């Protein structure tokens, strides 16, 4: 039997002690330690303190504080209380970034939400591939399809920035007073406040990704 095989005679692989290949518990612990470290460092730098100064105020060694800030150790509650007192923040402030909502949107192939936008009446199909309900920045990823039923459309203008990535076909795309001959694999990133949009549909069907981002208040 191979030395690497730790089975006892007659023991099946399924009877071996289970080991989590992803180390989920360990990963979660590391994420928490790193989140706490980022918050401690952020509060320290906001007050203009050095590691040595904060360590002295919290009555701990500079080496221990450095490990906490780097997420290399799990601080005790007593250490967090001492740091909170020295930084004049509640202990719960150190967990803020760890507890924030982390959004994720999963869309199966071909199941993007078809929506109405300017250009729809010209035969342009928009499929929304995800959305960001939280945070200061709004991101809207679209799969845009133009077919033989499509027509060119007056240019768009809106807040934020836009990123295009060509998947299929050939289109002359206008941004301001410039045009770009876009083929599969080509990308265009631009300020969306300038007039922009398909200027000439050269090879149909045309499919490209459009990712629009802007501050939520916009």
ABEGO torsion letter per residue (X at the ends): XBAABABBBGBBAAABBBBBAAGAAAAAAAAAAAAAAAAAAAAAAAAGBBAAAAAAAAGBBAAAAAAAAAGABBBBAAAAAAAAAAAGBBAAAAAAAAABBBBBBBBBBGABBBBBBBGAAAGBBBBBAEBBABEABBBBBBBBBBBAABBBBBBBBBBEBBBBBBABEBBBBBBEABBBBBBBGBBBBBBAABBBEBABBABOBBBBBBBBBBBAAX
